[in-house]
Amino acid sequence: MTTPYLRSFQLGFIAGMRALTAPALLSHKLERTLPTKTPETPVQYFAQPTTSIALKVLAGAEIIGDKVPHGPDRTTPPQFITRITSGATCGAVVSEVEGQSASLGAIAGGLGAVAGTLLFFNLRRWLDHDLGIPDQVGALAEDALAIGVGWQIVNGIQPNLKTT
């Protein structure tokens, strides 16, 4: 019973690293797992091919945008709120797909996003300012980690088709 909430937290953590990578990976998984011709619920909209493609394009743009010098910090209010919203949304969808409370999943995902945002903000700052590792190197490592770990998380999702 706690596994969907743990997965929600984990995917929220990924959203804290890359706000759009988590929903892009989740939508990709659901598109292949829950095909629906006429969506009626938020989960079914997440499973649509057009949603999946749009989220992947946006996630790619975010990854490129992260490499631009002088971009906003992830802890500025608009960036932070976006990451929390992304994590909460992913958490709600994961929990609902697995037959658990979407509200509790949203809380877990939002908390995961807070943790991921703050941890990786401070980690990248420490690598750059204290160790002298160029921020681009840290950004690329974070990209690889977000995509690789996020992929593992979404592949562990076990849809409960009776609830979708």
Residue pairs with C-beta under 8 A, 6 or more apart in sequence:
1 100
3 98
4 94
4 95
4 98
4 99
4 100
4 105
5 91
5 95
5 100
5 104
5 105
5 108
6 108
7 94
7 98
7 153
7 156
7 157
8 90
8 91
8 92
8 94
8 95
8 104
8 105
8 106
8 108
8 109
8 112
9 91
9 108
9 109
9 111
9 112
9 115
10 112
10 149
10 153
11 22
11 25
11 26
11 87
11 90
11 91
11 94
11 109
11 112
11 150
11 153
11 154
12 22
12 86
12 87
12 88
12 90
12 91
12 108
12 109
12 110
12 111
12 112
12 113
12 115
12 116
13 87
13 112
13 113
13 115
13 116
14 21
14 22
14 25
14 87
14 90
14 112
14 116
14 146
14 149
14 150
14 153
15 21
15 22
15 23
15 83
15 84
15 86
15 87
15 90
15 109
15 112
15 113
15 116
16 74
16 83
16 87
16 112
16 113
16 114
16 115
16 116
16 117
16 118
16 119
16 120
17 116
17 117
17 120
17 142
17 145
17 146
18 59
18 62
18 63
18 66
18 142
18 143
18 146
19 62
19 79
19 82
19 83
19 86
20 55
20 58
20 59
20 61
20 62
20 86
21 59
21 62
21 63
21 146
21 147
21 150
22 86
22 87
22 90
22 146
22 150
23 46
23 55
23 59
23 86
23 89
23 90
24 52
24 55
24 56
24 58
24 59
25 147
25 150
25 151
25 153
25 154
26 46
26 90
26 93
26 94
26 154
26 157
27 46
27 47
27 48
27 51
27 52
27 55
27 56
28 52
28 55
28 56
28 154
29 154
29 155
29 157
30 43
30 46
30 47
30 52
30 93
30 97
30 159
31 47
31 48
31 49
31 51
31 52
33 47
33 157
33 159
34 43
34 44
34 47
34 97
34 159
34 161
34 164
35 47
36 44
36 47
36 48
39 45
39 47
39 48
41 164
42 92
42 93
42 96
43 93
43 96
43 97
43 164
44 164
45 51
46 93
63 143
65 71
66 139
66 143
67 136
67 139
72 78
72 79
73 79
73 121
74 80
74 83
74 117
74 120
74 121
75 117
75 118
75 121
80 117
83 113
83 116
83 117
84 110
84 113
84 114
84 117
85 110
86 113
87 109
87 110
87 111
87 112
87 113
87 114
87 116
88 106
88 107
88 109
88 110
88 113
89 106
89 109
90 109
91 105
91 106
91 107
91 108
91 109
91 110
91 112
92 102
92 103
92 105
92 106
92 109
93 102
93 105
94 105
94 109
94 157
95 101
95 102
95 104
95 105
95 106
95 108
96 102
96 105
96 163
96 164
97 157
97 159
97 160
97 163
97 164
98 157
98 158
98 159
98 160
99 160
99 162
99 163
120 142
123 138
124 135
124 138
124 139
124 142
127 133
127 135
127 137
127 138
128 134
128 135
128 138
